[in-house]
């Protein structure tokens, strides 16, 4: 097998060659407008300037790539969870889709979807993973061809400027590599085809998500979540399955084991992607308020949990926290119950109802205790 260092060197050489090709191609396309600019047509200046602005804030090549994943995902029978373009994210919260600006920029773009059911998950994932590169390739080839067969105008010029970048995105996405920002689409497909350990875990996560869409955690076999290949703890699949383990065990009524999984996830909190970190923060705020009371630890997750404002998990966590502080929690509790009732994923709705019921039971228990005194 090829050594990891050799793989990294080859990948860097590949990036360097592709980068030089992109710079050359972009310069050649940009020079197509020189004669028009000399003739006083200022529209090309504007097109070039707007392209620079888009490159910084909303790169067209990234939008095309994530749109490809989204379209292929829908065609494969998957459901939308969130999509990110540079500094902006659209996400599903219950039955609504909300957008927000992001402070950090972990990756240029991302698209999260989950299966509608547990059938043919591997084939669906391969198809979904190839969507981004396919869209980039179609865009890049199409607009390079227009450079030779279509009369130039400022609007067309704007889109042509991103053609080399789209071709770069297609090439780098299809190259199988594990990079600092995660696995490329090509590496995902390779892992799925080869049944790599991390891919096996990812498939199990997605299969459980498919089951939960119309079923509940009682439909999931415990061994399916716990008897898994060994991978690094910072592997995204391992982080996701640890989250599912805590949820599964809580639904099963094994609170002590559930907390072990949640605290294990807490030890890996900094490894979590941004979108998953807010979910974990809500669970930890909840746990340190009700299940393993420690207000100082709970308060350390308040700011991160607030990023999920509007989600059932946020209302449930805040209901637990305000209750633990001895403050009225009825408002948050009512919002949590409403959000749980509107949650379209049946398994998650059941989980939230049980988590909320734990707060209610704790509150009723303390009320009875006071009355006895």
N, C-alpha and C positions, 0 to 999 in steps of 0.2 A: 504493500500500500504506500501511496505517496505521503511523505512526511508533512506535518502541519506547516512547518516553516517554508517548505518548497511550494505548498499550495498558496501561502500568503504572497510569496515572491511572484509567482505566476499571475496571481490576481492583480497585483499592483502593476505589473508589466501590461496586462490586459487593459487596465484602467488608463494607463499612460497613453497607450496606442489609440484607444478609443477617444480619449480626451483631445489628443492632437488632431484626430480626424474631425471631431466636432468643431473645434476652433477654426480649422481650415474651411469646413463646409459653411459655417456661419458667416465667416468673412466673405466668402465667395457670393453667398446669397445677399448679404448686406450691400455688396458692391454693385448688384444688379440695378440699384436705384440711383447710382451716381449720375447717369445721364439725365434722369428726370429731375434730380435736385439742381443740376446745373441749368436746367431749363426753367427753374423758378417754381417747381411744383413742391410746395412746402408740406403737403400731406404726408410725404415719405419721412420727413423729419419727425412729424407727430407720431407716425406709426412706429418708428424706431424708438422714440422716447417712451411711448406707452408700453412697448415690449420690454424695455428695461424695468419699468415700474412693476409690470406683471412678473418679471423674472425674480424680482426681490420679494414681492409679497404673495402673489398667487401664480406660480409658474404653470404655464399652459401644459407643459409636458407632464407635470404631476397630476393636474386635473384630468388629463386624458388617461393617465395610467390608472388612477383610482376609479374613474368612471368605467374603465374596462373591467375591473374586478367586480364592480357593482352590477353591471349588466350581465356578465357571465354568471355571477352568483344567483341573480334572479332566474336566469335561464336554467340553472342547475337545481332550482327548487330550494333556495336558501332565503332567509329573511334578514332584513336590514337591522343592524345594531348601531353602527356609527361609521362616519367617514370623515377624514381629515385632509384638508388642503393647507399645508404650511401652517399659518397661525390661526386657522379657523376650523372648527369642528361642528358637524351636524350629528346629533345623537338621538336615539329613540329613548324616551322616558315614558314608560307606560304605553299609551296609545298615541302619544304626541311626539313630534320631532322638534327638537330645539337646537338652536345654534349658539355658539359662544366663541369669543376670542380667547386664545391661549397665551399664557405668559411665556412658557418655555417652547422650545422647538427640538424635541427629541428626534423626530424624523421628518422628512419632507412631506410625507403623506402616508395615510393608512386607511384601510377599509376593513371593518369587522362585520361579519355576517355569521349566522348559525343555521343549521339544517332545520327544515320544517318537520322532519321525522328522522328515524334512525336507519333508513334504507340507503344502500350504495353510497355511504359517506366518503369512502376513499375516492371513488370516481368523481363525485361531486367536487371534492377538494382539489383534485388535479385540474379539473376543468376551470374551476374558480381561480386557481393560482395562475393559470396561463392567460387570464383575461386582460390583465394590465399590459403585459408585453405585447399581446396581440393588437390591442388598441393603439399602443405607441408605434408599432410597426406599420399599421395601416395608415396612421396619420403621417408618419415620417415619409413613407414611400409616396403617398398621394401628393403631398405638397412639394416634394422634390421634383416629381414629374411635372407639376404645374409650372415650375421654373422654366421648362422647355416648351410647353405646349399652350399655355394660357397667357394672354396679354397681361402685363403687370398693372396693378392698381394698389393704392395704399392699404386697403383692407386685406387683400391677398398677401401683400408684402409682410404685414404683421404676422400672419399665421405661418408663412414660409420661414420666418426667422427662428421658429421653434422646431422646425422639422429635424435638424441635426440633433437637438437635445432629445427629441422623442426617440430617434433611432438609438441614441446612447442609452436611454432608459430601457429600451427593449433589450439591448445587448447585455447590459449589466444585470438586468432582472433575470434573464435566462441563464446567465453564467452561474453554475452551482458553487456557492460560497457562503460561509458563515462569517458575516462581517460584524463590526462593532455595534451596528444598529439592528442586528438580527439576521436571519437567514434570507437569502435572495429567493425569489419565486422558483428559480431553477433548482435551488437546493431543497426547497420544500417538495417539489415534484420528485426529485431524485430520492429523497428520504421516504416518501410515500411508496414509491415503486420498489425500493429496496427493503422496506419494512424496518427502517432504522428505529432504535429504541425511542428517541424523542418523537418520531412520527407516530409510533404506536400509541404513545401517551396522548398526543394531540388528537388522534382519531378517536380515542376513548372519550376525551373531553367533548368533542363534537357530537359523538354518538349519544352521550348523556344529555347534551343540550337538545338534541333532536327528540329524545324520549320525553324530556321535560316540557317541550312545546305543547304537547297534547296530553301528557301523562304526569306522574308525580314521582318523587324519589322512591316510593314503595315499588315502583316498576323497575328499579335499578338493582342489579345484583351487587352485593358488597365486594365480592372478589374482583368484579370488573373495575372498581375504583382503586382497590388496594393491592391487588396482585398484578403489579406493573413492572416493566423493565426498569433498571437503575439508570438514572441520568443525573446530570448536574443539578443542584438545587436552584440555580438561577435560570434554568431552562424555562422558557415561557409555558410549555406544556405542564411541567411539574408545578409551577405556581398556580396554574389554572385548576389542575386536578386537586391540589391541596385545598383550594377554595371550595371546590365541589365536595370534598371529603368532610369538611367542617359542616357544610349545609346538610349533607346526607345524614351524618350522625346526629345532628340536632333534630332533624325531622324524625329520626328513628327513636328519639328519646334518650340517647346516650350522651348526656350533656358533658360529662367529664372528658370522654374521648373527643367529643366535638371541640372542646376548648383546647385540647392538646394540638389539634390540627390548626386551629385559628392562631394560637400562639406561635406555632411553627411558621405560619405565613407571616406573622408579625416580625419574626427574626429576619425575614427576607423582604421586608417592606420596601426597602430602597431599590430592590431589583425589579419591582413591579412596574409595568408600563403606566404612564400617567392615568389613562382611563380606568385601569383596574385598581390603581392606588386609592381613588376616591371611594370605590366600593368597599375595599378593605378597611379604610378609615371609618366608614359608617359602621361596619361590623365590629371593629375594635372599640369604638365609642360606645356602642350598644353593650358589648360584653363587659367592659369595665364599669358600666353603669348598673347592670342588672345581674349578670351571671357570675362575675368575679369582681365585686365592687372595689374600685380604686379610682376615686375622682381625679386625682392628680394625673394618672395615666390616661384617663378618659379625656381630660381637657387638652392633652397633647395632640389629640386627633380632631379637635373641633374645627380648626381652620381647613384641614384637608377634606373633612366630611362636608363642609359648607359648599364645596365645589359641586356636590351632587344635589344641591337645593332643587326641589321639585320632584325628586324621585322618592319612591316609597321607602327605600333604605334610609334616606336622610330623615324623613319624618319619624320613622320608627326609632332611629338612633337618638334623635332629639327628644322624643317622648321619654325614652329610657333615661337620658341624661337629666332632663328637668325633674323627672320623678326622683332620681337619686339625690338631687340637690334639695328636695323637699319643696319644689316649686310646682305650681299647677301645670299639669301635662296634658290636660284634656284637648287643647287645641291641636297639638302635634299628634296626639293619639287619634283624633277624628280624621286628620289629614292622612295619616298612615293607613287607617282602615279604608278610607275612600280610594287611595292609590292602590292598595292591595286588591280591592274589588275590581278596579279597572285594568289591572295587570293582565296583558294578553297571554303571557306564558303560564300555563296552568300550574306547572311544578313550582315556579317562583312565587306565584300567588299563594299557593298552599304554604310554602316556607315562610313568607311574610306574615301570613295569618297566625302561624304557630309562634313566631318571634314576638308578634304583638300580644298574643294571648299570654305569653310569659310575663310581660310587663303588667298586664291586667291582673294576673294571678298573684303576682308579687304585691301589687297595690292593695288587692282585696285581703291578702294575708296580713299585711301591716294594719289595715283598718280594723280587722277582727281582733288583732292583738291589743290595739288601743282600747277597743270597747270592753275587752275582758278586764283590762286594768281599771 
